């Protein structure tokens, strides 16, 4: 499991909204609330930890962006996010300004 965590850490990056927009169109963008560790969520998804992932989804700690969020970010395409690709998904966390 340590290999997976180090691989995910290497894939963790910063992205602006403009770069993430095509992933919304493909319906693969997932927002992770700031209180969760992005790497921990990525590790759970990559290792098929269904229990944790379903709990986070049911508690709305992981969700797809709402039309309101997308519209807001479209107005600020330079908005920064922490991003982690767990194919086919792209996990993001909003960075505070």
Backbone torsions as a table, in degrees:
resi	resn	phi	psi	omega
1	UNK	NA	-29.2	180.0
2	UNK	-62.1	-35.6	177.5
3	UNK	-61.8	-42.8	179.1
4	UNK	-61.4	-46.0	-178.8
5	UNK	-62.1	-42.1	180.0
6	UNK	-69.7	-34.3	176.9
7	UNK	-66.0	-43.2	179.1
8	UNK	-65.6	-39.7	178.5
9	UNK	-59.3	-40.5	179.0
10	UNK	-66.5	-27.7	-178.9
11	UNK	-87.8	-10.6	179.8
12	UNK	-69.9	131.0	-175.8
13	UNK	-148.8	172.3	175.1
14	UNK	-101.8	139.7	179.4
15	UNK	-140.0	146.7	173.5
16	UNK	-94.1	163.8	-173.8
17	UNK	-57.8	-38.5	-178.4
18	UNK	-55.4	-40.1	179.7
19	UNK	-70.2	-29.8	-176.1
20	UNK	-85.3	-19.0	-175.0
21	UNK	-53.0	-43.7	-179.8
22	UNK	-60.9	-26.6	-179.6
23	UNK	-72.9	-26.5	174.1
24	UNK	-66.3	-44.2	-179.9
25	UNK	-61.0	-33.0	179.3
26	UNK	-84.9	-4.1	177.8
27	UNK	62.0	38.4	-179.7
28	UNK	-121.2	7.6	-178.5
29	UNK	-88.9	129.1	179.2
30	UNK	-124.4	131.1	177.5
31	UNK	-93.5	132.5	176.5
32	UNK	-111.4	127.9	-178.5
33	UNK	-62.9	151.1	-176.4
34	UNK	-60.3	-24.6	-177.8
35	UNK	-72.2	-17.2	177.8
36	UNK	-94.3	151.7	176.4
37	UNK	-82.4	118.8	-176.9
38	UNK	-58.0	-39.6	178.8
39	UNK	-66.4	-38.8	179.0
40	UNK	-63.5	-42.3	178.3
41	UNK	-65.2	-44.9	178.5
42	UNK	-60.1	-41.4	179.2
43	UNK	-63.8	-41.6	179.6
44	UNK	-63.8	-41.7	179.4
45	UNK	-68.3	-45.4	-177.9
46	UNK	-64.0	-31.2	-178.4
47	UNK	-100.6	16.4	177.4
48	UNK	54.5	42.2	176.2
49	UNK	-81.0	78.8	-172.9
50	UNK	-59.1	-39.9	-177.3
51	UNK	-58.2	-51.8	-179.5
52	UNK	-64.6	-46.3	-176.7
53	UNK	-62.8	-44.0	178.8
54	UNK	-63.8	-38.4	178.4
55	UNK	-63.1	-46.4	-180.0
56	UNK	-62.0	-39.6	179.0
57	UNK	-66.3	-46.0	-178.3
58	UNK	-65.4	-29.9	177.7
59	UNK	-89.2	7.4	179.7
60	UNK	56.8	35.7	175.8
61	UNK	-91.4	-18.2	171.2
62	UNK	-127.9	130.3	-179.6
63	UNK	-156.0	165.5	172.1
64	UNK	-82.8	151.7	-179.3
65	UNK	-65.3	141.4	177.9
66	UNK	-79.9	159.7	175.5
67	UNK	-55.9	-34.0	178.9
68	UNK	-66.2	-45.0	178.3
69	UNK	-62.1	-45.6	-179.6
70	UNK	-60.1	-44.4	179.6
71	UNK	-61.8	-42.1	179.7
72	UNK	-63.3	-45.5	-179.0
73	UNK	-70.3	-30.2	176.9
74	UNK	-62.8	-28.6	178.2
75	UNK	-77.2	-14.5	-179.2
76	UNK	-136.2	73.2	-173.4
77	UNK	-66.9	-12.0	177.2
78	UNK	-89.3	0.2	178.6
79	UNK	-52.7	136.2	-176.1
80	UNK	-100.4	143.4	178.4
81	UNK	-135.7	152.6	164.5
82	UNK	-85.6	134.9	-175.0
83	UNK	-132.4	144.1	178.7
84	UNK	-141.5	122.6	179.9
85	UNK	-91.2	121.0	172.4
86	UNK	-124.6	88.8	-171.4
87	UNK	-48.5	131.0	8.1
88	UNK	-90.6	4.6	-173.9
89	UNK	-90.2	155.7	170.6
90	UNK	-121.5	114.6	179.3
91	UNK	-92.0	135.8	179.2
92	UNK	-133.2	152.3	169.9
93	UNK	-131.2	132.8	178.2
94	UNK	-67.3	135.1	174.2
95	UNK	-88.4	143.3	175.8
96	UNK	-73.7	148.1	-175.1
97	UNK	-71.0	NA	NA
